[in-house]
Amino acid sequence: MNYQEAIEKLKNSQLSPGDLSEIRMTLSAEYATRSEDLAQILVQKAQEWLVEREKRKSDKSTDQWWNASPGGKQEVLLRFRLKGLEKVISAIKTRLEVMMGESRSSY
């Protein structure tokens, strides 16, 4: 199962705890992969930013240059993807906790 398939499966409100657990594992693996991608971009940013800073008048100008570069755009996309993954993983955790409570007749 890939990221898109996991998100599509989550649209079904009748998933079993096993299904939710599998999706959570898939999304956690996606999170780990995207975190590695972001780490590589941040290393690239550190290298390129220093070189570019020497050509510019200010840090802000250099930051704007970075944000407009392909690496900067990828950084922004990855940060938003990671934030979304965090929210979905957290929601799955909450749903599993509710299901556990329901199974014990706590709700």
C-alpha positions as CSV (number, residue, x, y, z in Angstrom):
1,M,0.0,0.0,0.0
2,N,1.3,3.5,-0.9
3,Y,0.5,6.9,0.5
4,Q,-2.4,7.6,-1.8
5,E,-4.0,4.2,-1.2
6,A,-3.7,4.7,2.5
7,I,-5.4,8.1,2.4
8,E,-8.2,6.6,0.2
9,K,-8.7,3.7,2.6
10,L,-9.1,6.2,5.5
11,K,-12.2,7.7,3.8
12,N,-14.0,4.5,4.8
13,S,-15.3,4.9,8.3
14,Q,-15.8,1.2,8.8
15,L,-12.1,0.2,9.0
16,S,-11.1,-2.5,11.5
17,P,-8.4,-1.8,14.1
18,G,-6.1,-4.1,12.1
19,D,-6.7,-2.0,8.9
20,L,-6.1,1.2,10.9
21,S,-2.9,-0.2,12.3
22,E,-1.7,-1.2,8.9
23,I,-2.4,2.3,7.5
24,R,-0.7,3.9,10.5
25,M,2.4,1.8,9.8
26,T,2.3,2.8,6.1
27,L,2.0,6.5,6.9
28,S,4.7,6.2,9.6
29,A,7.1,4.7,7.0
30,E,6.1,7.6,4.6
31,Y,6.9,10.1,7.4
32,A,10.3,8.5,7.9
33,T,11.1,8.6,4.2
34,R,10.0,12.2,3.8
35,S,12.0,13.2,6.9
36,E,15.1,11.8,5.3
37,D,14.3,13.7,2.1
38,L,13.9,16.9,4.1
39,A,17.2,16.3,5.9
40,Q,19.0,16.0,2.6
41,I,17.4,19.2,1.4
42,L,18.4,21.0,4.6
43,V,22.0,19.9,4.1
44,Q,21.9,21.2,0.5
45,K,20.3,24.4,1.8
46,A,23.1,25.0,4.3
47,Q,25.7,24.6,1.5
48,E,24.0,26.7,-1.1
49,W,22.7,29.4,1.3
50,L,26.3,30.3,2.4
51,V,27.5,30.6,-1.2
52,E,24.5,32.6,-2.2
53,R,24.7,34.9,0.9
54,E,28.1,36.2,-0.3
55,K,26.4,37.5,-3.5
56,R,23.5,39.2,-1.6
57,K,23.1,42.2,0.7
58,S,21.1,40.5,3.4
59,D,20.0,37.3,5.0
60,K,16.4,38.0,4.1
61,S,17.3,38.4,0.5
62,T,19.1,35.1,0.6
63,D,16.1,33.4,2.3
64,Q,13.8,34.7,-0.5
65,W,16.2,33.4,-3.1
66,W,16.2,30.0,-1.4
67,N,12.4,29.8,-1.1
68,A,12.1,30.5,-4.8
69,S,14.7,27.9,-5.8
70,P,13.7,24.3,-6.6
71,G,15.2,23.1,-3.3
72,G,13.4,25.7,-1.3
73,K,10.1,24.8,-3.0
74,Q,10.7,21.2,-2.2
75,E,11.5,22.0,1.4
76,V,8.1,23.8,1.8
77,L,6.2,20.9,0.2
78,L,7.9,18.4,2.4
79,R,7.2,20.4,5.6
80,F,3.5,20.5,4.7
81,R,3.5,16.8,3.8
82,L,5.1,16.0,7.1
83,K,2.6,18.1,9.0
84,G,-0.3,16.4,7.2
85,L,1.1,13.0,8.0
86,E,1.5,13.9,11.7
87,K,-2.2,14.9,11.8
88,V,-3.4,11.8,10.1
89,I,-1.3,9.5,12.2
90,S,-2.5,11.2,15.3
91,A,-6.1,10.9,14.2
92,I,-5.7,7.2,13.6
93,K,-4.2,6.8,17.1
94,T,-7.2,8.6,18.5
95,R,-9.6,6.4,16.5
96,L,-7.8,3.2,17.8
97,E,-8.1,4.5,21.3
98,V,-11.8,5.1,20.9
99,M,-12.3,1.7,19.4
100,M,-10.5,0.1,22.3
101,G,-12.7,2.0,24.8
102,E,-15.8,0.9,22.9
103,S,-14.7,-2.7,23.0
104,R,-14.5,-2.4,26.8
105,S,-17.9,-0.7,26.9
106,S,-16.2,2.5,28.3
107,Y,-18.0,4.7,25.9
